[in-house]
Structure formats: C-alpha cells, structure tokens
Amino acid sequence: MKKKTEVATAIKKEKIVIYFLSSNVDQDIEDCKTLVSYIKPFTRNTKPAIEILTDRAEIAGTNTDEIKQRLFEADLVIALASKDFLDDDDIYERLKKVIVRYNDKETDLVGILLRHCLWHIPLFGNLPKIPKVEHPIYDEKFWKEEEKAFTVVAEELIKEITQILLDFSSGKLEIIEPTLKDEEYLEKYSRRIFKKLQEKVVQLEQEIDERKRIEEELRKSEAQFRATFEEAPIGMARLDIEGRILETNHILQQMLGFTGEELKGKVFTEFTHPDDVELDMGQFKGLISEKKDHYMIKKRYIRKK
C-alpha cells in the first residue's frame, strides 16, 4: 500500500455531525426520514450546531461517495436495525469501521430497533440500543400506536444527543476532525493496532521477567528452608492442617525411633504423651485458626519400642 500523509488535527468544533445509517429499502429510508423529522425541533437550535447526514443526503458540490465517507467523521452514528440492514454487505463493512472508532472512543454509536430481526448477532448485539425496552418500533403487540413508538425513540435519542452536546461544552471529549480516505483510514488503524500489539508484547515480556524473578526467589527460599530443615540441631516436622506429618528431619526420626516413611501420615498426637495431648492439640488448633502465629510448650514424646 502506498503510504499517504495522514491529515488529522485537533480543532475547535463548530458543529456536531450525526449520521443516520439505514438500508436502501424504501421503508427503512422512510423511517429514517420520519426519525429525523421527530428530532428536528430539537436539533435545529443547538450550540454547537448539528448537521444530520444520511447516505442519501444532498449537499451542493458533494457527491454520494464523499457523503458516505463522512460516516467515518461523525460524532454520533445511528444505525437503524432491520432485516435488510443486517443483510446488506456494504453496510456490514462500513459498520465494522464505525465500531472500531466507537471502541476507540472516537465516536458515539447507537442502534435503533426498527423491526424484528436478528439484532442480537455479535456485531450489533453489544451496541447501546433504542428504545431501551428493546421492543422494535414496529412491534405492534407492544406499542399501541406507531406514533407513540416514534415519540419514545425520539425522546431517548434526544437524550443521547444532549449528552454529546454537554460533553463537548464541558471539554470532556477530545475533538478530532479527520479527513481520511478509505486507504488512509485503514492505514491509520493498522498502525494503531500494531502499536497496541507492540505494547502488549512489552507488557508480556515484563510479566515473564517478573515471573522468572519470583520463581528464582522461591527457589532460593526453598533451598534455604531445606538447608535449615535438614541441618537443624533439633527435631522438626512439617504438618498439614489436620496435624498429619508430611515430612520430618533426621533428628526427630532419631528421637522417636521411626524412619521418615513410618512417620509420614501419622497425626502428631500418636507419639505425644496422653497427658499432653489436650494442651498440644488446643495450641495447634489456635495456630490453624490463625488466632496465633506460633506457640511453644513443654511436652513429652512416646518413643517407638
């Protein structure tokens, strides 16, 4: 691909672009016009001004392809979901690009449910939807009147637009006005994806280095414990939480007259003097319940005969 110069500068926004994206079916086109007419009393008097576009918008000195390209500059894209909308391959490809911008927080995107269709599909299913009750405008069983459905949808849509206006006014949004052709658009996002992959690789390398460092520290700690355990001048044993022996050192084995294998799995009370068992077990339970972090007692052992 021939490299082109990217033109994208932060500027003061004088108007907000709202793009209605619908199928080319006559009924969907009419529904799009109806929705635009419902919100027009609100959108005609806002600051900044609102420009509403569709694939069929007529702008002097601008051809259809140039208008369609402005879909990727819009501040809010409104996707009118119907069977024909979801079935349109061209709309599918364009919507994928819009969703990339939406995920990168460069535009807002909302789906309007016109008719019953498979709008739960992955591409469309995760988008914010209007109406919020998720009953399509032409759900006759839910909406008593068609005008009522369009009114509710228009009210919810105006709330979305109002929030965008508030965000622009408060400076919460970084306003970017790109003028990119399709190839430049793809090049831009290819670089962005590559950059994110590079960042992820660096992050994984850091995590691997950290894991290796932790593993090395654990290895050293285990070696130190092993040396202390084996070479200690006193008898030592490792127990599980039920008091069964997991491991003993040779001093304890000699003291009790058992081999390491003979002691493994025995409960420590089995070689504790009966008169000391209650005291020892009580202290041990306190240790297991974390009421104490250690204990020390004098006790008598029973040596193997």
Summary of the structure (lengths in Angstrom):
residues: 305
radius of gyration: 35.7
end to end distance: 87.4
largest distance: 108.1
contacts: 786
relative contact order: 0.09
helix: 51%
strand: 14%
